[in-house]
Amino acid sequence: MKKIRVGVLGAYRGKTMIGYCRQADNAEVVAVCDKEAYLLDEVRRECEGLPIAYYDNFEDFIKHDMDAVVLANYANEHAPFAIRAMNEGKHVFSEVLPVQTLKEAVELVETVERTGKIYAYGENYCWMAAPREMRRLYREGKIGEFEYGEGEYVHNCESIWPEIAYGEKDHWRNNMFSTFYCTHSLGPIVHITGLRPVSVTGFEPTNNERRIRTGSRCAEYGVEIVTMENGAIVKSIHGDLYKNNISYVVYGSKGRMESAREDAQNGGHDRIYVNADAFSGDYDTPHEIETYLPAERDEAAKNFGHGGSDFWSMYYFIEKIRGDVNADTIDVYEALDMCLPGLFAYRSILAGGAPMTIPDLRDKEEREKWRNDTACTMPSVAGGMLLPTTKNGTPEIPDEIYDSQREKWEKILAEREKK
């Protein structure tokens, strides 16, 4: 079969997807788009000699002759570009997050259904070594029926904030809310179990000192307590606590699986531990706790980020386009199952911790309730439904902080240009 022709929007994060296509035998990059000339120049240098077209605007880029588009642009802007790309006849691989508002969610679902194009959500943590193995074991019935889970994605970004927010006062990272970026922690639990979240209660701290000194108006972290369709409970925590960690725990009716925390040795968070009985109630049969270190990955994936998951997310997307109906992709409905709990957790926070029902947008009647809901923390999108960035309001941050962040970024950029 011919290689799938891929265009990449966003040359910073998109370098990973470009790298996949450069070494893959099932895909090739034919176009790259970014508003920043220095990023396009970096890709040109790295891909010298390859027949790639470069664009500094989406309107010209989307007309390029290609089969699929990777959306690696700003995390709060994926839905409008996904909708446009599918309407132009392109399959879509969307980086996190799938939508910013309920209005976008409804439009995205209906565009996928109407066009019949493949939409794959790039929640790469689902294909990291531990969650990937946990999904396989869970689907084999290793621990029985899901009863409780925990997902933790803690990433203190203060030291790299100038490189990811550029000192831009209106950058999405400086205007998001605490439970927005929830799918690295919650997504793998959803993907492991295949269960839909039905309600959520949200929490955030009152302290946001580190956020303030970077220029972010967001609380330092968010917590979602989610009820799944079978009655199980999930705790999802993510954000800017001081020390990083990635870990997942899944309890079932006859056992437990958990990944090692980030500080663990001998494989770190790739390693998982399984403590399971043969059947529910089999407490007296002696057994050993099983350990798995599924880090022996294919050679093709070993040099890719996030434990090789950046390879697998793209590989399965391309294979789905090529006709493999069993390729392990995350479709638009599952993507929203991962994302909407964060949106509704924040509504819960603003309502003093009241539980919120999570709509199932597979239901066409349910969509009507949210078709015009633009509530979010970005003024350019929310219109009259603008939300504060924390439960205590939107903090005022001195311009000097953004000036300082911008100066740091300009120094980093100057060093890059020397190379």
VOGU-3710 file (C-alpha; in Angstrom, 3 decimals, decimal comma):
1> mkkirvgvlg> 0,000/0,000/0,000  1,130/3,561/-0,653  2,427/5,712/2,125  -0,091/8,013/3,806  0,721/11,645/3,008  0,770/13,665/6,211  0,736/17,392/6,872  1,811/18,738/10,254  0,397/21,920/11,805  2,719/23,104/14,559
11> ayrgktmigy> 6,427/22,587/14,027  7,469/22,569/17,707  5,552/19,611/19,141  5,042/18,459/15,552  8,722/17,535/15,232  7,872/14,261/16,944  5,278/13,363/14,307  7,604/14,536/11,545  10,261/12,257/13,010  7,848/9,335/12,946
21> crqadnaevv> 7,034/9,865/9,287  10,720/10,190/8,358  11,483/6,681/9,595  8,129/4,985/8,954  7,363/2,750/6,020  3,647/3,610/6,110  3,711/7,443/6,071  5,566/10,475/4,741  5,485/14,180/5,578  4,498/16,334/2,614
31> avcdkeayll> 3,702/19,682/4,295  4,540/21,567/7,486  2,846/24,741/8,742  3,802/27,127/11,522  3,493/30,868/12,065  7,054/31,038/13,433  9,739/31,256/10,747  12,502/29,958/13,022  10,584/26,702/13,602  10,070/26,183/9,892
41> devrrecegl> 13,769/26,839/9,364  14,663/24,218/11,977  12,518/21,625/10,228  13,992/22,572/6,839  17,486/21,942/8,162  16,544/18,628/9,742  14,637/17,471/6,646  16,972/18,840/4,007  16,489/17,104/0,679  12,992/15,820/1,435
51> piayydnfed> 10,096/16,989/-0,798  8,241/18,917/1,908  6,237/22,100/1,344  6,413/24,769/4,050  3,605/27,171/4,933  3,262/30,057/7,362  -0,551/30,086/7,204  -3,245/27,464/7,564  -5,334/28,545/4,569  -2,617/27,621/2,081
61> fikhdmdavv> -1,491/24,589/4,081  -4,906/22,916/4,222  -5,210/23,035/0,419  -2,065/20,951/0,017  -2,549/17,508/-1,516  -2,381/15,229/1,530  -4,345/12,442/3,209  -4,087/13,387/6,863  -3,306/16,306/9,146  -1,527/16,222/12,495
71> lanyanehap> -2,671/19,016/14,796  0,245/19,936/17,045  -0,766/23,567/17,454  -1,908/25,250/20,695  -3,781/22,865/23,008  -6,882/25,019/23,218  -7,219/25,430/19,439  -7,381/21,872/18,124  -11,124/21,540/17,565  -11,598/24,365/15,011
81> fairamnegk> -8,683/23,104/12,923  -9,829/19,479/13,206  -13,276/20,443/11,976  -11,844/22,429/9,085  -9,435/19,651/8,095  -12,131/16,971/8,038  -14,385/19,244/6,019  -11,491/19,518/3,541  -11,397/15,715/3,267  -8,428/15,036/5,569
91> hvfsevlpvq> -8,138/12,496/8,373  -7,090/14,070/11,687  -4,659/13,220/14,450  -5,279/15,705/17,269  -2,839/16,407/20,048  -4,206/17,123/23,503  -6,783/18,500/24,207  -9,618/17,713/21,791  -11,861/20,686/22,671  -11,985/23,814/24,796
101> tlkeavelve> -15,778/24,204/24,995  -18,945/22,143/24,836  -19,913/23,970/21,642  -16,699/22,733/20,028  -17,347/19,224/21,338  -20,754/19,046/19,670  -19,397/20,412/16,380  -16,435/18,029/16,457  -18,590/14,926/16,994  -20,999/15,914/14,260
111> tvertgkiya> -18,180/16,644/11,820  -16,651/13,203/12,394  -20,038/11,558/11,888  -20,902/13,577/8,794  -17,558/13,321/6,983  -16,711/9,744/7,932  -13,069/10,779/8,320  -10,838/9,103/10,870  -10,290/11,172/13,990  -7,606/9,916/16,369
121> ygenycwmaa> -6,852/11,597/19,682  -3,166/11,662/20,549  -3,345/11,000/24,304  0,104/9,473/24,214  0,190/8,437/27,883  -2,210/5,634/26,972  0,595/3,980/24,986  3,337/4,357/27,548  4,737/1,005/28,620  2,841/0,608/31,902
131> premrrlyre> -0,661/1,747/30,846  -0,374/-0,223/27,611  0,438/-3,436/29,488  -2,230/-2,704/32,115  -4,831/-2,371/29,376  -3,849/-5,726/27,903  -4,006/-7,474/31,275  -7,275/-5,811/32,255  -8,948/-6,799/28,996  -7,783/-10,385/29,624
141> gkigefeyge> -9,657/-10,320/32,949  -6,550/-10,372/35,120  -8,033/-8,329/37,983  -11,758/-8,707/37,299  -14,297/-5,874/37,172  -12,949/-2,348/37,632  -13,786/-0,851/41,036  -11,367/2,027/41,703  -8,485/3,773/39,982  -5,966/6,586/40,310
151> geyvhncesi> -4,161/8,526/37,639  -1,406/11,012/38,462  0,365/13,361/36,084  2,394/15,930/37,992  4,722/18,130/35,978  6,354/21,177/37,521  6,937/23,361/34,457  8,280/26,484/36,165  11,837/26,026/34,892  10,705/25,594/31,279
161> wpeiaygekd> 7,841/28,113/31,281  9,642/30,658/29,067  10,101/27,915/26,440  6,429/26,904/26,406  4,584/30,192/27,023  7,130/32,657/25,552  6,186/35,456/27,917  2,891/35,883/26,056  0,302/37,288/28,438  -2,561/35,772/26,449
171> hwrnnmfstf> -0,938/32,386/25,846  -3,329/29,523/26,604  -1,046/28,177/29,335  -1,336/31,495/31,156  -5,128/31,498/30,905  -6,187/27,879/31,402  -8,000/26,580/34,490  -6,802/23,943/36,947  -8,659/20,881/35,599  -8,306/21,662/31,878
181> ycthslgpiv> -5,247/19,521/31,120  -6,703/16,348/32,600  -6,267/13,627/29,986  -2,684/12,589/30,852  -3,934/11,463/34,268  -7,497/10,355/33,509  -7,096/9,210/29,899  -5,142/5,996/30,536  -7,706/4,839/33,127  -10,501/5,384/30,590
191> hitglrpvsv> -8,514/3,571/27,889  -7,554/0,666/30,154  -11,109/0,002/31,323  -13,184/1,137/28,344  -15,690/2,708/30,756  -17,398/6,079/30,356  -17,252/8,761/33,080  -20,750/9,836/34,125  -20,221/12,387/36,917  -17,420/14,410/38,484
201> tgfeptnner> -16,563/16,573/41,456  -13,625/18,945/41,133  -11,099/20,422/43,552  -8,281/22,949/43,354  -5,989/24,535/45,987  -6,070/28,158/47,003  -2,287/28,577/46,659  -0,859/29,313/43,201  2,465/30,955/44,024  4,530/29,141/41,366
211> rirtgsrcae> 1,912/29,850/38,742  1,869/33,550/39,549  5,615/33,946/39,257  5,589/32,391/35,792  2,645/34,513/34,645  -0,021/31,816/34,805  -3,381/32,783/36,281  -4,269/29,145/37,005  -4,293/27,281/40,323  -1,289/25,010/40,809
221> ygveivtmen> -3,115/21,727/40,295  -6,528/20,183/39,834  -8,238/17,037/41,119  -11,182/15,192/39,589  -13,152/12,571/41,518  -14,970/10,745/38,740  -17,765/8,178/38,862  -17,704/5,703/35,988  -20,703/4,106/34,292  -20,337/0,884/36,328
231> gaivksihgd> -20,232/2,795/39,642  -16,438/2,674/40,051  -14,551/5,744/41,273  -11,416/7,347/39,799  -9,159/9,974/41,372  -7,315/12,042/38,774  -4,683/14,591/39,806  -2,552/16,745/37,527  -0,714/20,026/37,497  2,193/21,881/38,992
241> lyknnisyvv> 3,076/20,208/42,298  6,757/20,666/43,015  8,161/17,229/42,120  7,140/15,332/39,003  5,325/12,001/38,993  3,434/9,754/36,589  1,614/6,726/37,988  -1,560/4,696/37,582  -3,467/2,314/39,866  -6,356/0,047/38,862
251> ygskgrmesa> -8,298/-1,992/41,433  -10,597/-4,789/40,306  -12,927/-7,341/41,845  -10,119/-9,881/42,227  -6,913/-7,859/42,349  -4,890/-4,734/41,698  -2,418/-3,413/39,126  -0,218/-0,378/39,649  2,714/1,263/37,963  5,804/2,257/39,888
261> redaqngghd> 6,036/5,892/40,850  8,501/8,104/39,020  11,086/7,881/41,824  11,222/4,079/41,569  14,362/2,346/40,324  14,736/-0,646/37,997  12,626/0,720/35,197  10,905/3,600/36,947  7,289/4,138/35,995  7,507/1,595/33,145
271> riyvnadafs> 7,336/-1,195/35,737  3,967/-2,499/36,902  3,005/-4,737/39,806  0,046/-7,122/39,701  -1,487/-8,651/42,817  -4,457/-10,750/41,700  -6,368/-13,858/42,815  -7,680/-16,560/40,507  -11,244/-15,536/41,349  -13,018/-13,052/43,606
281> gdydtpheie> -12,895/-14,442/47,150  -9,836/-16,630/46,555  -7,997/-15,251/49,571  -6,340/-18,468/50,787  -4,451/-19,562/47,666  -0,762/-18,639/47,969  0,526/-16,567/45,068  3,346/-14,213/44,251  3,010/-10,588/43,242  3,816/-10,447/39,545
291> tylpaerdea> 6,005/-7,715/38,115  6,188/-6,636/34,507  8,729/-4,399/32,848  7,359/-4,064/29,312  10,137/-1,708/28,265  11,568/-4,061/25,666  9,951/-2,157/22,836  10,389/-2,446/19,119  13,575/-0,871/17,854  11,516/1,625/15,870
301> aknfghggsd> 9,889/3,038/19,025  12,753/3,107/21,483  14,031/6,578/20,559  10,645/8,270/20,737  9,486/10,381/23,660  7,128/9,481/26,478  8,386/5,921/26,703  7,917/5,207/23,024  4,266/6,225/23,134  4,843/9,027/20,615
311> fwsmyyfiek> 5,659/6,306/18,097  2,658/4,093/18,863  0,050/6,853/18,787  1,095/7,821/15,259  1,609/4,244/14,097  -1,921/3,197/15,010  -3,411/6,341/13,435  -1,705/5,625/10,131  -2,653/1,960/10,261  -6,297/2,888/10,887
321> irgdvnadti> -6,250/5,015/7,731  -4,703/2,086/5,871  -7,664/-0,099/6,806  -6,798/-1,827/10,081  -10,107/-1,570/11,919  -8,488/-3,013/15,064  -5,721/-0,397/15,266  -5,612/0,926/18,831  -6,699/4,527/18,297  -8,787/6,808/20,496
331> dvyealdmcl> -11,873/7,941/18,593  -13,756/11,180/19,111  -16,190/9,727/21,663  -13,444/8,267/23,848  -11,456/11,494/23,480  -14,386/13,411/24,968  -14,768/10,793/27,708  -11,224/11,751/28,697  -11,622/15,524/28,289  -15,129/16,448/29,449
341> pglfayrsil> -14,549/15,413/33,076  -11,972/18,209/33,308  -14,356/20,781/31,866  -17,143/19,766/34,229  -14,805/19,389/37,214  -14,058/23,089/36,884  -17,758/23,908/36,834  -17,981/21,829/40,006  -15,154/23,841/41,579  -16,868/27,122/40,729
351> aggapmtipd> -20,102/25,730/42,201  -18,445/25,005/45,543  -17,756/21,332/44,901  -21,184/20,290/43,648  -21,130/17,058/41,580  -21,681/17,545/37,851  -23,207/15,119/35,375  -20,968/14,487/32,358  -22,977/14,440/29,127  -22,651/11,587/26,652
361> lrdkeerekw> -22,367/13,304/23,283  -22,989/10,009/21,496  -26,621/10,906/22,252  -27,892/13,346/19,622  -30,593/14,718/21,915  -28,036/15,387/24,649  -25,980/17,494/22,250  -28,719/20,108/21,949  -28,226/21,198/25,566  -24,620/22,188/24,860
371> rndtactmps> -24,657/23,314/21,241  -24,126/26,985/22,094  -22,133/26,590/25,320  -18,860/28,523/24,974  -17,948/28,685/28,672  -14,148/28,748/29,126  -11,378/31,003/30,412  -10,254/32,397/27,039  -11,957/35,755/26,377  -11,647/35,406/22,602
381> vaggmllptt> -13,709/32,193/22,664  -16,020/32,488/25,673  -17,847/35,640/24,691  -20,506/36,303/27,336  -19,752/32,999/29,094  -16,224/33,876/30,283  -15,116/31,983/33,399  -12,562/33,156/35,989  -9,251/31,277/35,940  -9,499/30,201/39,611
391> kngtpeipde> -12,318/29,698/42,082  -11,220/32,951/43,747  -11,332/34,918/40,515  -8,764/35,811/37,873  -5,579/37,128/39,511  -3,923/40,323/38,355  -0,310/39,696/37,361  2,152/42,545/36,824  3,388/43,062/33,273  6,936/42,862/34,624
401> iydsqrekwe> 6,549/39,100/35,044  5,689/38,653/31,368  8,545/40,966/30,394  10,946/38,817/32,407  9,607/35,591/30,895  9,903/37,070/27,417  13,521/38,117/28,032  14,382/34,582/29,158  12,739/33,162/26,037  14,598/35,573/23,743
411> kilaerekk> 17,913/34,487/25,282  17,007/30,827/24,716  16,018/31,601/21,142  19,267/33,458/20,512  21,265/30,458/21,724  19,295/28,178/19,404  19,977/30,413/16,435  23,721/30,267/17,133  23,569/26,505/16,733
//
